[in-house]
Amino acid sequence: MPPQTQPLDEISVPIYYHSNQKKIFFDSKAKVKVIAKGRRFGLTKGYANFVIENMIDGVSPILWIDTVNSNIDRYIERYFYPILSKLPAQYWKWRQQKKELSILNSRLDMRSADRPELIEGFAYRLIVLNEAGIIMKKEYLWENTIRPMTLDFNPDLLIGGTPKGQNLFHDLKVKAEDNQDPRYKDWEFFNFTSYDNPYILDKSIKELEDDMPEHVLKQEIYAEFLEDSAAVFRNLNACMDPPSELSEPVSGKVYYAGLDLAKHVDFTVLTILDNDGKQVYFNRFKTLDWPYQKRLIIEAVRKYEAYLVLDATGVGDAIYDDLVDEGLDIEGYKFTNESKKQLVQRLMLSIEQVKLQILNEQVQTNELRIFGYEISPSGVLRYSAPEGHHDDCVIALALANWGLENYGGGIGELLIAG
């Protein structure tokens, strides 16, 4: 590295902390700090500041573990560069491919938790675990990767994020709160809500609250560890107990169908509910020509004389026109992030209140169990299947539920009227 041209302690770098960040990083002397925080508290920014300061002070090596590499790149751009750019260029270097930052003689390794076995074999003096609620879902990261790293240098550990149910992150929180066990005497637990960031207006958080179901709000804003919080659809088992079976049409019953049409690698799914909320029909198919798919759809909908609600977004437009021409009683549902959110939240309420009796179809059950949500940095709530998974069964069921509620005298009429 080229010789320094200016003493580092004479260079002013713009590092600031709000009062609650200072409680974590400076007021506490604990070696292991477990931090549960609400969205937009500012923990990731605080981590970045703290890591840079430690590197300037000569602490090395440091490890930062996060969810995925794309998040690491964003954090470098948003939180590290504004500070690093104030340093002389020869003092620091970011190697994007290797995900390694050097400041003078100090090194920071930034790693994704996707493949924890690739992180093993090194020792560190400071270890930062970001988004702990997500990356601590599997015990391997902690037991096989992190704990052995603590044997060499007895490093400081920062373990923080928004809770995601009662997983290993919750277990570490319990240990940090244990004042009796001498093994955890150097641990401390911190709990901050979104309101504990003095730079965020309460009004902005309240607007975000108004957009969230209660259990999501408790977890994402108030950083509570909820037993069933990882599930979007709560009370699902009660809706399948006893499991219903495919049923033939019954005279006097009214039926509501939901159709999610295949796009690219997805499946087409058709679901039918009766006016009591019982799922009587389910079909899922892929790689069939559109004429054949339409024939299957038309036959099933006509058999039950069902009112059909279908995804009429994109490829659905042409199919909608074809099905209307066949004389089906049909409504097209246009998807936006907001309309999808309303659709999913209606289904959430129906399942939580056990308004539905759902077929115990394995693929449908699996989709319902893993269906999740994310909150963007700007605070937008989005529902979707995890990356690499499908949500066709969920959407078809949600569309059928929408038809039942809006046209079958269910809770949907009350929600619309309100």
C-alpha positions as CSV (number, residue, x, y, z in Angstrom):
1,M,0.0,0.0,0.0
2,P,1.4,3.5,-0.8
3,P,2.7,5.4,2.1
4,Q,0.3,7.6,4.0
5,T,0.4,11.2,3.2
6,Q,-1.7,12.4,6.2
7,P,-2.2,11.0,9.7
8,L,-5.5,9.2,9.8
9,D,-6.5,10.6,13.1
10,E,-6.4,14.1,11.5
11,I,-9.0,13.2,8.9
12,S,-12.6,14.0,9.7
13,V,-15.0,11.2,8.6
14,P,-18.8,11.8,8.8
15,I,-19.8,9.0,11.2
16,Y,-22.9,9.7,13.3
17,Y,-25.1,7.6,15.6
18,H,-28.5,8.3,17.0
19,S,-29.0,7.9,20.8
20,N,-30.3,4.3,20.7
21,Q,-27.6,3.2,18.3
22,K,-25.1,4.5,20.9
23,K,-26.7,2.3,23.6
24,I,-25.8,-0.7,21.5
25,F,-22.3,0.1,20.3
26,F,-20.8,2.2,23.1
27,D,-22.9,2.2,26.3
28,S,-22.8,-1.6,26.6
29,K,-19.6,-3.5,27.3
30,A,-21.1,-6.9,26.5
31,K,-19.2,-9.3,24.3
32,V,-22.3,-10.7,22.6
33,K,-25.1,-8.3,21.8
34,V,-28.4,-9.7,20.6
35,I,-30.6,-6.9,19.0
36,A,-34.2,-7.3,18.0
37,K,-35.4,-4.2,16.2
38,G,-38.3,-2.9,14.2
39,R,-38.0,-1.9,10.5
40,R,-36.1,1.3,9.7
41,F,-34.6,1.5,13.2
42,G,-31.2,2.0,11.5
43,L,-29.3,-1.1,12.7
44,T,-27.6,-1.8,9.3
45,K,-26.4,1.8,9.0
46,G,-25.2,1.6,12.6
47,Y,-23.3,-1.6,11.8
48,A,-21.6,0.0,8.9
49,N,-20.5,3.0,10.9
50,F,-19.2,0.8,13.7
51,V,-17.3,-1.5,11.4
52,I,-15.6,1.4,9.6
53,E,-14.6,2.9,13.0
54,N,-13.2,-0.4,14.2
55,M,-11.2,-0.8,11.0
56,I,-9.8,2.7,11.2
57,D,-8.8,1.8,14.8
58,G,-7.0,-1.3,13.5
59,V,-9.4,-4.1,14.5
60,S,-9.0,-6.9,12.0
61,P,-10.1,-9.2,10.6
62,I,-13.9,-8.6,10.8
63,L,-16.7,-10.7,9.4
64,W,-20.1,-9.5,8.2
65,I,-22.7,-12.1,7.4
66,D,-25.9,-11.2,5.5
67,T,-28.8,-12.7,3.6
68,V,-27.6,-12.5,0.0
69,N,-24.7,-10.9,-2.0
70,S,-27.0,-8.4,-3.7
71,N,-27.9,-6.9,-0.3
72,I,-24.2,-6.6,0.6
73,D,-23.6,-4.7,-2.6
74,R,-26.4,-2.3,-1.8
75,Y,-25.1,-1.7,1.8
76,I,-21.6,-0.9,0.4
77,E,-23.1,1.6,-2.0
78,R,-25.6,3.2,0.5
79,Y,-23.8,3.0,3.9
80,F,-20.1,2.5,3.3
81,Y,-19.2,4.6,0.3
82,P,-20.5,7.9,1.7
83,I,-18.0,7.5,4.5
84,L,-15.2,5.8,2.6
85,S,-15.2,8.5,-0.1
86,K,-14.1,11.0,2.6
87,L,-10.9,9.0,3.1
88,P,-7.9,9.3,0.8
89,A,-8.4,6.8,-2.0
90,Q,-5.1,5.0,-1.2
91,Y,-6.3,4.2,2.3
92,W,-9.1,1.8,1.3
93,K,-10.2,-0.7,-1.4
94,W,-13.4,-2.6,-2.0
95,R,-13.1,-5.9,-4.0
96,Q,-16.6,-6.5,-5.1
97,Q,-16.1,-10.0,-6.5
98,K,-14.4,-11.2,-3.3
99,K,-16.7,-9.1,-1.1
100,E,-13.7,-7.8,0.8
101,L,-13.0,-4.3,2.1
102,S,-9.6,-3.1,3.3
103,I,-8.9,0.1,5.2
104,L,-5.2,0.5,5.8
105,N,-4.2,-2.9,7.2
106,S,-7.6,-3.9,8.4
107,R,-9.8,-6.3,6.5
108,L,-13.6,-6.9,6.4
109,D,-15.0,-10.1,4.8
110,M,-18.7,-9.7,3.8
111,R,-20.4,-13.1,3.2
112,S,-23.8,-14.4,2.3
113,A,-25.4,-17.0,4.6
114,D,-26.6,-19.0,1.6
115,R,-23.6,-21.3,1.8
116,P,-22.3,-21.1,5.4
117,E,-19.8,-24.0,4.9
118,L,-17.9,-21.7,2.6
119,I,-17.3,-19.2,5.4
120,E,-15.7,-21.8,7.7
121,G,-12.0,-22.1,8.5
122,F,-11.2,-18.5,9.5
123,A,-11.1,-16.6,12.8
124,Y,-12.2,-13.0,13.4
125,R,-12.0,-10.3,16.1
126,L,-15.5,-8.9,15.4
127,I,-18.4,-10.8,13.9
128,V,-21.6,-9.0,12.6
129,L,-24.7,-11.0,11.8
130,N,-27.2,-8.8,10.0
131,E,-30.9,-9.8,9.4
132,A,-30.5,-12.4,12.1
133,G,-34.3,-13.3,12.0
134,I,-33.7,-14.6,8.4
135,I,-30.2,-16.0,8.4
136,M,-30.7,-17.8,11.8
137,K,-33.5,-20.0,10.6
138,K,-31.1,-22.9,10.3
139,E,-28.9,-23.9,13.2
140,Y,-26.0,-24.9,11.0
141,L,-24.8,-21.3,10.6
142,W,-24.5,-20.8,14.3
143,E,-23.4,-24.2,15.5
144,N,-21.1,-25.2,12.7
145,T,-19.9,-21.9,11.3
146,I,-20.0,-19.1,13.9
147,R,-19.3,-20.8,17.2
148,P,-16.0,-22.4,16.1
149,M,-14.8,-19.0,15.0
150,T,-15.0,-17.7,18.5
151,L,-12.3,-20.0,19.8
152,D,-9.3,-18.1,18.6
153,F,-9.9,-14.4,19.5
154,N,-13.0,-14.4,21.7
155,P,-14.5,-11.9,19.3
156,D,-17.3,-9.4,19.9
157,L,-20.5,-10.6,18.3
158,L,-23.3,-8.4,17.1
159,I,-26.4,-10.4,16.3
160,G,-29.3,-8.3,15.1
161,G,-32.4,-8.0,12.9
162,T,-36.2,-8.0,12.8
163,P,-37.6,-11.2,14.4
164,K,-39.1,-13.9,12.1
165,G,-40.9,-16.2,14.4
166,Q,-39.3,-18.1,17.3
167,N,-36.3,-19.6,15.6
168,L,-32.6,-19.7,16.7
169,F,-32.5,-15.9,16.8
170,H,-35.2,-16.1,19.6
171,D,-33.1,-18.8,21.4
172,L,-30.1,-16.4,21.5
173,K,-32.4,-13.7,22.7
174,V,-33.4,-15.9,25.6
175,K,-29.8,-16.7,26.5
176,A,-28.9,-13.0,26.4
177,E,-31.7,-12.3,28.9
178,D,-30.5,-15.0,31.3
179,N,-29.0,-13.3,34.3
180,Q,-28.4,-16.5,36.2
181,D,-26.4,-18.7,33.8
182,P,-22.7,-17.7,34.1
183,R,-22.2,-18.8,30.4
184,Y,-24.1,-15.7,29.3
185,K,-22.8,-13.1,31.7
186,D,-21.2,-11.3,28.9
187,W,-24.4,-11.3,26.8
188,E,-26.9,-8.5,26.5
189,F,-30.3,-8.2,24.8
190,F,-31.6,-5.0,23.2
191,N,-35.2,-4.5,21.9
192,F,-36.0,-1.4,19.9
193,T,-39.1,-0.6,17.9
194,S,-39.3,1.4,14.6
195,Y,-40.3,4.4,16.7
196,D,-36.9,4.3,18.5
197,N,-35.2,5.8,15.4
198,P,-35.4,9.6,16.1
199,Y,-34.8,10.4,12.5
200,I,-38.0,8.7,11.3
201,L,-41.2,10.6,11.7
202,D,-43.8,8.9,13.8
203,K,-46.3,9.8,11.1
204,S,-44.4,7.7,8.5
205,I,-44.3,4.7,10.7
206,K,-48.0,5.1,11.5
207,E,-48.8,5.1,7.8
208,L,-46.9,1.8,7.5
209,E,-48.8,0.4,10.5
210,D,-52.1,1.1,8.8
211,D,-51.1,-1.1,5.9
212,M,-50.2,-4.2,8.0
213,P,-52.1,-7.1,9.6
214,E,-51.8,-7.1,13.3
215,H,-49.3,-10.0,13.7
216,V,-47.1,-8.5,10.9
217,L,-47.2,-5.1,12.7
218,K,-46.1,-6.6,16.0
219,Q,-43.2,-8.3,14.4
220,E,-42.0,-5.7,11.9
221,I,-42.6,-2.5,13.8
222,Y,-42.5,-3.6,17.5
223,A,-39.9,-6.4,17.0
224,E,-41.8,-9.0,18.9
225,F,-40.9,-12.7,18.7
226,L,-44.3,-14.3,17.7
227,E,-44.7,-18.0,17.8
228,D,-46.6,-18.2,14.5
229,S,-45.4,-15.0,13.0
230,A,-43.5,-16.7,10.1
231,A,-46.9,-17.9,8.7
232,V,-48.9,-15.5,6.6
233,F,-51.8,-17.9,6.8
234,R,-52.5,-18.6,10.5
235,N,-54.9,-21.3,11.7
236,L,-54.4,-23.3,8.5
237,N,-54.6,-26.6,10.3
238,A,-58.0,-25.8,11.6
239,C,-59.2,-25.2,8.1
240,M,-58.1,-28.7,7.1
241,D,-59.5,-30.6,10.1
242,P,-61.2,-32.7,9.1
243,P,-59.7,-32.6,5.6
244,S,-62.4,-32.1,3.0
245,E,-62.6,-34.2,-0.2
246,L,-63.5,-33.5,-3.7
247,S,-67.3,-33.1,-3.9
248,E,-69.8,-33.3,-6.7
249,P,-72.1,-30.4,-7.3
250,V,-75.1,-30.3,-4.9
251,S,-78.5,-28.8,-5.8
252,G,-79.1,-25.6,-4.0
253,K,-75.4,-24.8,-3.5
254,V,-73.7,-21.8,-5.1
255,Y,-70.1,-22.2,-6.3
256,Y,-67.2,-19.7,-6.7
257,A,-64.1,-20.5,-8.8
258,G,-60.7,-18.9,-8.8
259,L,-58.3,-19.3,-11.7
260,D,-54.6,-18.4,-11.7
261,L,-53.2,-18.7,-15.3
262,A,-49.7,-20.0,-16.0
263,K,-47.1,-17.4,-16.9
264,H,-43.7,-18.6,-18.1
265,V,-42.7,-21.4,-15.6
266,D,-45.8,-21.2,-13.4
267,F,-48.8,-23.6,-13.3
268,T,-52.4,-23.0,-14.1
269,V,-54.5,-23.7,-11.0
270,L,-58.3,-23.8,-10.8
271,T,-60.0,-23.9,-7.4
272,I,-63.7,-24.0,-6.6
273,L,-65.5,-23.2,-3.3
274,D,-69.1,-23.7,-2.3
275,N,-71.1,-21.0,-0.6
276,D,-70.1,-22.5,2.8
277,G,-66.4,-22.0,2.1
278,K,-65.7,-25.7,1.4
279,Q,-63.2,-26.3,-1.3
280,V,-64.8,-28.9,-3.6
281,Y,-62.5,-28.8,-6.6
282,F,-58.8,-28.4,-7.3
283,N,-56.7,-28.9,-10.5
284,R,-53.2,-27.9,-11.3
285,F,-51.6,-28.4,-14.7
286,K,-48.7,-27.2,-16.8
287,T,-47.3,-27.5,-20.3
288,L,-50.7,-28.0,-21.9
289,D,-51.7,-26.2,-25.0
290,W,-54.1,-23.3,-24.3
291,P,-57.0,-24.9,-26.1
292,Y,-56.8,-27.9,-23.9
293,Q,-56.4,-25.9,-20.8
294,K,-59.4,-23.8,-21.7
295,R,-61.4,-27.0,-22.3
296,L,-60.6,-28.3,-18.8
297,I,-61.4,-24.9,-17.2
298,I,-64.7,-24.6,-19.1
299,E,-65.8,-28.1,-18.3
300,A,-65.2,-27.7,-14.5
301,V,-66.8,-24.3,-14.2
302,R,-69.9,-25.4,-16.2
303,K,-70.1,-28.6,-14.1
304,Y,-70.5,-26.5,-10.9
305,E,-72.2,-23.6,-12.6
306,A,-69.6,-21.5,-10.7
307,Y,-69.0,-17.8,-10.8
308,L,-65.4,-17.5,-12.0
309,V,-62.8,-14.9,-10.9
310,L,-59.6,-15.1,-12.8
311,D,-56.3,-13.4,-13.0
312,A,-56.8,-11.2,-16.1
313,T,-53.3,-9.6,-16.0
314,G,-51.1,-10.1,-19.0
315,V,-51.7,-13.4,-20.6
316,G,-55.0,-13.6,-18.8
317,D,-56.6,-10.9,-21.0
318,A,-56.9,-13.1,-24.1
319,I,-58.1,-16.1,-22.0
320,Y,-60.7,-13.9,-20.3
321,D,-62.1,-12.9,-23.6
322,D,-62.3,-16.5,-24.8
323,L,-64.1,-17.6,-21.6
324,V,-66.5,-14.7,-21.8
325,D,-67.3,-15.8,-25.3
326,E,-68.1,-19.3,-24.0
327,G,-70.8,-17.8,-21.8
328,L,-69.2,-18.2,-18.4
329,D,-70.2,-16.0,-15.5
330,I,-66.8,-14.4,-15.1
331,E,-64.9,-11.5,-13.5
332,G,-61.3,-10.5,-14.4
333,Y,-59.1,-9.5,-11.5
334,K,-56.2,-7.1,-12.4
335,F,-53.1,-7.5,-10.3
336,T,-51.1,-4.7,-8.9
337,N,-49.1,-4.8,-5.7
338,E,-52.0,-3.1,-3.9
339,S,-54.7,-5.3,-5.4
340,K,-52.7,-8.5,-4.6
341,K,-52.2,-7.3,-1.1
342,Q,-55.9,-6.8,-0.6
343,L,-56.6,-10.2,-2.2
344,V,-54.1,-12.0,0.1
345,Q,-55.2,-10.2,3.2
346,R,-58.8,-11.3,2.6
347,L,-57.7,-14.9,2.3
348,M,-55.6,-14.4,5.5
349,L,-58.7,-13.3,7.4
350,S,-60.9,-16.1,6.0
351,I,-58.3,-18.7,7.1
352,E,-57.6,-17.2,10.5
353,Q,-61.3,-17.1,11.2
354,V,-61.7,-20.7,9.9
355,K,-64.2,-19.5,7.2
356,L,-62.9,-22.0,4.8
357,Q,-62.6,-25.8,4.7
358,I,-59.6,-26.5,2.5
359,L,-58.6,-29.6,0.6
360,N,-55.5,-31.3,2.0
361,E,-53.7,-31.2,-1.4
362,Q,-50.0,-31.4,-0.6
363,V,-48.8,-28.9,-3.2
364,Q,-51.5,-26.4,-2.1
365,T,-50.7,-26.9,1.6
366,N,-47.0,-26.4,1.0
367,E,-47.6,-23.2,-0.9
368,L,-49.8,-21.8,1.9
369,R,-47.3,-22.7,4.6
370,I,-44.3,-21.1,2.9
371,F,-46.0,-18.1,1.4
372,G,-44.4,-15.0,2.9
373,Y,-44.0,-11.2,2.7
374,E,-41.2,-8.7,2.5
375,I,-41.0,-5.0,3.2
376,S,-39.0,-2.9,0.8
377,P,-36.6,-0.2,2.1
378,S,-39.3,2.4,1.2
379,G,-41.8,0.5,3.5
380,V,-43.9,-1.2,0.8
381,L,-45.4,-4.5,1.9
382,R,-45.3,-7.2,-0.7
383,Y,-46.7,-10.8,-0.5
384,S,-45.1,-13.5,-2.5
385,A,-43.8,-17.1,-2.5
386,P,-40.1,-17.4,-1.5
387,E,-37.6,-17.2,-4.4
388,G,-37.7,-20.4,-6.4
389,H,-41.2,-21.4,-5.3
390,H,-44.7,-21.0,-6.8
391,D,-47.8,-19.3,-5.4
392,D,-50.3,-20.4,-8.1
393,C,-52.4,-22.4,-5.6
394,V,-52.5,-19.6,-3.1
395,I,-53.7,-17.1,-5.7
396,A,-56.3,-19.4,-7.2
397,L,-57.7,-20.0,-3.7
398,A,-57.6,-16.3,-2.9
399,L,-59.5,-15.5,-6.1
400,A,-62.2,-18.0,-5.3
401,N,-62.4,-16.6,-1.8
402,W,-62.7,-13.1,-3.2
403,G,-65.7,-14.3,-5.3
404,L,-67.3,-16.0,-2.3
405,E,-66.9,-12.9,-0.1
406,N,-68.1,-10.4,-2.6
407,Y,-70.9,-12.3,-4.1
408,G,-71.8,-14.9,-1.5
409,G,-72.7,-12.9,1.5
410,G,-69.4,-13.4,3.2
411,I,-67.2,-11.0,5.1
412,G,-66.1,-9.3,1.9
413,E,-69.3,-7.4,1.6
414,L,-68.7,-5.9,5.0
415,L,-65.2,-5.0,4.2
416,I,-66.2,-3.3,0.9
417,A,-69.0,-1.4,2.5
418,G,-66.7,-0.2,5.3
